[in-house]
Amino acid sequence: MPLQNAPEPKQNPERPPVVEHVSSAHELLNALRKRIGEHPELAEAITKLETALSMLTVKTGGML
């Protein structure tokens, strides 16, 4: 009797809204950094955003 493989989960071709928002915020902050130059608070905001995205990725098992 042949083994039936479980169907692979379908990956949503659209990015979830949370990813869109975080990605957009990251792009805006980086664009602002390019316009005004380095600034400690701006660098900290970008780092915190990247950390939050990494934590979210880990918590969701990369299913963003």
Phi and psi restraints in degrees (range 20) as a CNS / XPLOR table:
assign (resid 1 and name C) (resid 2 and name N)
       (resid 2 and name CA) (resid 2 and name C) 1.0 -71.4 20.0 2
assign (resid 2 and name N) (resid 2 and name CA)
       (resid 2 and name C) (resid 3 and name N) 1.0 143.1 20.0 2
assign (resid 2 and name C) (resid 3 and name N)
       (resid 3 and name CA) (resid 3 and name C) 1.0 -76.3 20.0 2
assign (resid 3 and name N) (resid 3 and name CA)
       (resid 3 and name C) (resid 4 and name N) 1.0 137.1 20.0 2
assign (resid 3 and name C) (resid 4 and name N)
       (resid 4 and name CA) (resid 4 and name C) 1.0 -95.3 20.0 2
assign (resid 4 and name N) (resid 4 and name CA)
       (resid 4 and name C) (resid 5 and name N) 1.0 126.2 20.0 2
assign (resid 4 and name C) (resid 5 and name N)
       (resid 5 and name CA) (resid 5 and name C) 1.0 -81.2 20.0 2
assign (resid 5 and name N) (resid 5 and name CA)
       (resid 5 and name C) (resid 6 and name N) 1.0 141.3 20.0 2
assign (resid 5 and name C) (resid 6 and name N)
       (resid 6 and name CA) (resid 6 and name C) 1.0 -66.5 20.0 2
assign (resid 6 and name N) (resid 6 and name CA)
       (resid 6 and name C) (resid 7 and name N) 1.0 139.9 20.0 2
assign (resid 6 and name C) (resid 7 and name N)
       (resid 7 and name CA) (resid 7 and name C) 1.0 -63.7 20.0 2
assign (resid 7 and name N) (resid 7 and name CA)
       (resid 7 and name C) (resid 8 and name N) 1.0 140.6 20.0 2
assign (resid 7 and name C) (resid 8 and name N)
       (resid 8 and name CA) (resid 8 and name C) 1.0 -71.2 20.0 2
assign (resid 8 and name N) (resid 8 and name CA)
       (resid 8 and name C) (resid 9 and name N) 1.0 140.9 20.0 2
assign (resid 8 and name C) (resid 9 and name N)
       (resid 9 and name CA) (resid 9 and name C) 1.0 -63.4 20.0 2
assign (resid 9 and name N) (resid 9 and name CA)
       (resid 9 and name C) (resid 10 and name N) 1.0 138.8 20.0 2
assign (resid 9 and name C) (resid 10 and name N)
       (resid 10 and name CA) (resid 10 and name C) 1.0 -75.6 20.0 2
assign (resid 10 and name N) (resid 10 and name CA)
       (resid 10 and name C) (resid 11 and name N) 1.0 133.2 20.0 2
assign (resid 10 and name C) (resid 11 and name N)
       (resid 11 and name CA) (resid 11 and name C) 1.0 -90.4 20.0 2
assign (resid 11 and name N) (resid 11 and name CA)
       (resid 11 and name C) (resid 12 and name N) 1.0 131.9 20.0 2
assign (resid 11 and name C) (resid 12 and name N)
       (resid 12 and name CA) (resid 12 and name C) 1.0 -72.8 20.0 2
assign (resid 12 and name N) (resid 12 and name CA)
       (resid 12 and name C) (resid 13 and name N) 1.0 119.6 20.0 2
assign (resid 12 and name C) (resid 13 and name N)
       (resid 13 and name CA) (resid 13 and name C) 1.0 -67.0 20.0 2
assign (resid 13 and name N) (resid 13 and name CA)
       (resid 13 and name C) (resid 14 and name N) 1.0 -22.0 20.0 2
assign (resid 13 and name C) (resid 14 and name N)
       (resid 14 and name CA) (resid 14 and name C) 1.0 -87.3 20.0 2
assign (resid 14 and name N) (resid 14 and name CA)
       (resid 14 and name C) (resid 15 and name N) 1.0 143.7 20.0 2
assign (resid 14 and name C) (resid 15 and name N)
       (resid 15 and name CA) (resid 15 and name C) 1.0 -80.2 20.0 2
assign (resid 15 and name N) (resid 15 and name CA)
       (resid 15 and name C) (resid 16 and name N) 1.0 139.2 20.0 2
assign (resid 15 and name C) (resid 16 and name N)
       (resid 16 and name CA) (resid 16 and name C) 1.0 -60.4 20.0 2
assign (resid 16 and name N) (resid 16 and name CA)
       (resid 16 and name C) (resid 17 and name N) 1.0 153.3 20.0 2
assign (resid 16 and name C) (resid 17 and name N)
       (resid 17 and name CA) (resid 17 and name C) 1.0 -55.7 20.0 2
assign (resid 17 and name N) (resid 17 and name CA)
       (resid 17 and name C) (resid 18 and name N) 1.0 -36.5 20.0 2
assign (resid 17 and name C) (resid 18 and name N)
       (resid 18 and name CA) (resid 18 and name C) 1.0 -62.3 20.0 2
assign (resid 18 and name N) (resid 18 and name CA)
       (resid 18 and name C) (resid 19 and name N) 1.0 -39.2 20.0 2
assign (resid 18 and name C) (resid 19 and name N)
       (resid 19 and name CA) (resid 19 and name C) 1.0 -66.9 20.0 2
assign (resid 19 and name N) (resid 19 and name CA)
       (resid 19 and name C) (resid 20 and name N) 1.0 -41.0 20.0 2
assign (resid 19 and name C) (resid 20 and name N)
       (resid 20 and name CA) (resid 20 and name C) 1.0 -61.4 20.0 2
assign (resid 20 and name N) (resid 20 and name CA)
       (resid 20 and name C) (resid 21 and name N) 1.0 -44.2 20.0 2
assign (resid 20 and name C) (resid 21 and name N)
       (resid 21 and name CA) (resid 21 and name C) 1.0 -65.5 20.0 2
assign (resid 21 and name N) (resid 21 and name CA)
       (resid 21 and name C) (resid 22 and name N) 1.0 -45.6 20.0 2
assign (resid 21 and name C) (resid 22 and name N)
       (resid 22 and name CA) (resid 22 and name C) 1.0 -66.2 20.0 2
assign (resid 22 and name N) (resid 22 and name CA)
       (resid 22 and name C) (resid 23 and name N) 1.0 -43.0 20.0 2
assign (resid 22 and name C) (resid 23 and name N)
       (resid 23 and name CA) (resid 23 and name C) 1.0 -62.7 20.0 2
assign (resid 23 and name N) (resid 23 and name CA)
       (resid 23 and name C) (resid 24 and name N) 1.0 -42.5 20.0 2
assign (resid 23 and name C) (resid 24 and name N)
       (resid 24 and name CA) (resid 24 and name C) 1.0 -64.9 20.0 2
assign (resid 24 and name N) (resid 24 and name CA)
       (resid 24 and name C) (resid 25 and name N) 1.0 -43.1 20.0 2
assign (resid 24 and name C) (resid 25 and name N)
       (resid 25 and name CA) (resid 25 and name C) 1.0 -62.5 20.0 2
assign (resid 25 and name N) (resid 25 and name CA)
       (resid 25 and name C) (resid 26 and name N) 1.0 -40.8 20.0 2
assign (resid 25 and name C) (resid 26 and name N)
       (resid 26 and name CA) (resid 26 and name C) 1.0 -63.2 20.0 2
assign (resid 26 and name N) (resid 26 and name CA)
       (resid 26 and name C) (resid 27 and name N) 1.0 -44.3 20.0 2
assign (resid 26 and name C) (resid 27 and name N)
       (resid 27 and name CA) (resid 27 and name C) 1.0 -63.2 20.0 2
assign (resid 27 and name N) (resid 27 and name CA)
       (resid 27 and name C) (resid 28 and name N) 1.0 -41.7 20.0 2
assign (resid 27 and name C) (resid 28 and name N)
       (resid 28 and name CA) (resid 28 and name C) 1.0 -63.7 20.0 2
assign (resid 28 and name N) (resid 28 and name CA)
       (resid 28 and name C) (resid 29 and name N) 1.0 -43.8 20.0 2
assign (resid 28 and name C) (resid 29 and name N)
       (resid 29 and name CA) (resid 29 and name C) 1.0 -65.3 20.0 2
assign (resid 29 and name N) (resid 29 and name CA)
       (resid 29 and name C) (resid 30 and name N) 1.0 -39.5 20.0 2
assign (resid 29 and name C) (resid 30 and name N)
       (resid 30 and name CA) (resid 30 and name C) 1.0 -67.6 20.0 2
assign (resid 30 and name N) (resid 30 and name CA)
       (resid 30 and name C) (resid 31 and name N) 1.0 -37.5 20.0 2
assign (resid 30 and name C) (resid 31 and name N)
       (resid 31 and name CA) (resid 31 and name C) 1.0 -65.3 20.0 2
assign (resid 31 and name N) (resid 31 and name CA)
       (resid 31 and name C) (resid 32 and name N) 1.0 -40.3 20.0 2
assign (resid 31 and name C) (resid 32 and name N)
       (resid 32 and name CA) (resid 32 and name C) 1.0 -64.5 20.0 2
assign (resid 32 and name N) (resid 32 and name CA)
       (resid 32 and name C) (resid 33 and name N) 1.0 -40.2 20.0 2
assign (resid 32 and name C) (resid 33 and name N)
       (resid 33 and name CA) (resid 33 and name C) 1.0 -61.7 20.0 2
assign (resid 33 and name N) (resid 33 and name CA)
       (resid 33 and name C) (resid 34 and name N) 1.0 -39.2 20.0 2
assign (resid 33 and name C) (resid 34 and name N)
       (resid 34 and name CA) (resid 34 and name C) 1.0 -66.6 20.0 2
assign (resid 34 and name N) (resid 34 and name CA)
       (resid 34 and name C) (resid 35 and name N) 1.0 -36.1 20.0 2
assign (resid 34 and name C) (resid 35 and name N)
       (resid 35 and name CA) (resid 35 and name C) 1.0 -73.7 20.0 2
assign (resid 35 and name N) (resid 35 and name CA)
       (resid 35 and name C) (resid 36 and name N) 1.0 -42.5 20.0 2
assign (resid 35 and name C) (resid 36 and name N)
       (resid 36 and name CA) (resid 36 and name C) 1.0 -102.8 20.0 2
assign (resid 36 and name N) (resid 36 and name CA)
       (resid 36 and name C) (resid 37 and name N) 1.0 -8.8 20.0 2
assign (resid 36 and name C) (resid 37 and name N)
       (resid 37 and name CA) (resid 37 and name C) 1.0 89.6 20.0 2
assign (resid 37 and name N) (resid 37 and name CA)
       (resid 37 and name C) (resid 38 and name N) 1.0 -175.9 20.0 2
assign (resid 37 and name C) (resid 38 and name N)
       (resid 38 and name CA) (resid 38 and name C) 1.0 -68.5 20.0 2
assign (resid 38 and name N) (resid 38 and name CA)
       (resid 38 and name C) (resid 39 and name N) 1.0 138.7 20.0 2
assign (resid 38 and name C) (resid 39 and name N)
       (resid 39 and name CA) (resid 39 and name C) 1.0 -147.4 20.0 2
assign (resid 39 and name N) (resid 39 and name CA)
       (resid 39 and name C) (resid 40 and name N) 1.0 132.3 20.0 2
assign (resid 39 and name C) (resid 40 and name N)
       (resid 40 and name CA) (resid 40 and name C) 1.0 -56.9 20.0 2
assign (resid 40 and name N) (resid 40 and name CA)
       (resid 40 and name C) (resid 41 and name N) 1.0 -42.2 20.0 2
assign (resid 40 and name C) (resid 41 and name N)
       (resid 41 and name CA) (resid 41 and name C) 1.0 -69.8 20.0 2
assign (resid 41 and name N) (resid 41 and name CA)
       (resid 41 and name C) (resid 42 and name N) 1.0 -36.5 20.0 2
assign (resid 41 and name C) (resid 42 and name N)
       (resid 42 and name CA) (resid 42 and name C) 1.0 -67.4 20.0 2
assign (resid 42 and name N) (resid 42 and name CA)
       (resid 42 and name C) (resid 43 and name N) 1.0 -43.2 20.0 2
assign (resid 42 and name C) (resid 43 and name N)
       (resid 43 and name CA) (resid 43 and name C) 1.0 -61.5 20.0 2
assign (resid 43 and name N) (resid 43 and name CA)
       (resid 43 and name C) (resid 44 and name N) 1.0 -39.6 20.0 2
assign (resid 43 and name C) (resid 44 and name N)
       (resid 44 and name CA) (resid 44 and name C) 1.0 -65.9 20.0 2
assign (resid 44 and name N) (resid 44 and name CA)
       (resid 44 and name C) (resid 45 and name N) 1.0 -41.0 20.0 2
assign (resid 44 and name C) (resid 45 and name N)
       (resid 45 and name CA) (resid 45 and name C) 1.0 -62.8 20.0 2
assign (resid 45 and name N) (resid 45 and name CA)
       (resid 45 and name C) (resid 46 and name N) 1.0 -41.8 20.0 2
assign (resid 45 and name C) (resid 46 and name N)
       (resid 46 and name CA) (resid 46 and name C) 1.0 -65.4 20.0 2
assign (resid 46 and name N) (resid 46 and name CA)
       (resid 46 and name C) (resid 47 and name N) 1.0 -42.7 20.0 2
assign (resid 46 and name C) (resid 47 and name N)
       (resid 47 and name CA) (resid 47 and name C) 1.0 -63.0 20.0 2
assign (resid 47 and name N) (resid 47 and name CA)
       (resid 47 and name C) (resid 48 and name N) 1.0 -43.6 20.0 2
assign (resid 47 and name C) (resid 48 and name N)
       (resid 48 and name CA) (resid 48 and name C) 1.0 -64.4 20.0 2
assign (resid 48 and name N) (resid 48 and name CA)
       (resid 48 and name C) (resid 49 and name N) 1.0 -38.5 20.0 2
assign (resid 48 and name C) (resid 49 and name N)
       (resid 49 and name CA) (resid 49 and name C) 1.0 -64.8 20.0 2
assign (resid 49 and name N) (resid 49 and name CA)
       (resid 49 and name C) (resid 50 and name N) 1.0 -43.5 20.0 2
assign (resid 49 and name C) (resid 50 and name N)
       (resid 50 and name CA) (resid 50 and name C) 1.0 -65.1 20.0 2
assign (resid 50 and name N) (resid 50 and name CA)
       (resid 50 and name C) (resid 51 and name N) 1.0 -38.6 20.0 2
assign (resid 50 and name C) (resid 51 and name N)
       (resid 51 and name CA) (resid 51 and name C) 1.0 -65.6 20.0 2
assign (resid 51 and name N) (resid 51 and name CA)
       (resid 51 and name C) (resid 52 and name N) 1.0 -44.0 20.0 2
assign (resid 51 and name C) (resid 52 and name N)
       (resid 52 and name CA) (resid 52 and name C) 1.0 -62.1 20.0 2
assign (resid 52 and name N) (resid 52 and name CA)
       (resid 52 and name C) (resid 53 and name N) 1.0 -41.0 20.0 2
assign (resid 52 and name C) (resid 53 and name N)
       (resid 53 and name CA) (resid 53 and name C) 1.0 -65.5 20.0 2
assign (resid 53 and name N) (resid 53 and name CA)
       (resid 53 and name C) (resid 54 and name N) 1.0 -40.6 20.0 2
assign (resid 53 and name C) (resid 54 and name N)
       (resid 54 and name CA) (resid 54 and name C) 1.0 -63.4 20.0 2
assign (resid 54 and name N) (resid 54 and name CA)
       (resid 54 and name C) (resid 55 and name N) 1.0 -43.1 20.0 2
assign (resid 54 and name C) (resid 55 and name N)
       (resid 55 and name CA) (resid 55 and name C) 1.0 -64.7 20.0 2
assign (resid 55 and name N) (resid 55 and name CA)
       (resid 55 and name C) (resid 56 and name N) 1.0 -40.5 20.0 2
assign (resid 55 and name C) (resid 56 and name N)
       (resid 56 and name CA) (resid 56 and name C) 1.0 -64.5 20.0 2
assign (resid 56 and name N) (resid 56 and name CA)
       (resid 56 and name C) (resid 57 and name N) 1.0 -39.2 20.0 2
assign (resid 56 and name C) (resid 57 and name N)
       (resid 57 and name CA) (resid 57 and name C) 1.0 -62.9 20.0 2
assign (resid 57 and name N) (resid 57 and name CA)
       (resid 57 and name C) (resid 58 and name N) 1.0 -43.3 20.0 2
assign (resid 57 and name C) (resid 58 and name N)
       (resid 58 and name CA) (resid 58 and name C) 1.0 -65.1 20.0 2
assign (resid 58 and name N) (resid 58 and name CA)
       (resid 58 and name C) (resid 59 and name N) 1.0 -45.2 20.0 2
assign (resid 58 and name C) (resid 59 and name N)
       (resid 59 and name CA) (resid 59 and name C) 1.0 -64.8 20.0 2
assign (resid 59 and name N) (resid 59 and name CA)
       (resid 59 and name C) (resid 60 and name N) 1.0 -31.0 20.0 2
assign (resid 59 and name C) (resid 60 and name N)
       (resid 60 and name CA) (resid 60 and name C) 1.0 -96.6 20.0 2
assign (resid 60 and name N) (resid 60 and name CA)
       (resid 60 and name C) (resid 61 and name N) 1.0 5.6 20.0 2
assign (resid 60 and name C) (resid 61 and name N)
       (resid 61 and name CA) (resid 61 and name C) 1.0 66.4 20.0 2
assign (resid 61 and name N) (resid 61 and name CA)
       (resid 61 and name C) (resid 62 and name N) 1.0 28.7 20.0 2
assign (resid 61 and name C) (resid 62 and name N)
       (resid 62 and name CA) (resid 62 and name C) 1.0 77.1 20.0 2
assign (resid 62 and name N) (resid 62 and name CA)
       (resid 62 and name C) (resid 63 and name N) 1.0 12.8 20.0 2
assign (resid 62 and name C) (resid 63 and name N)
       (resid 63 and name CA) (resid 63 and name C) 1.0 -93.1 20.0 2
assign (resid 63 and name N) (resid 63 and name CA)
       (resid 63 and name C) (resid 64 and name N) 1.0 46.6 20.0 2
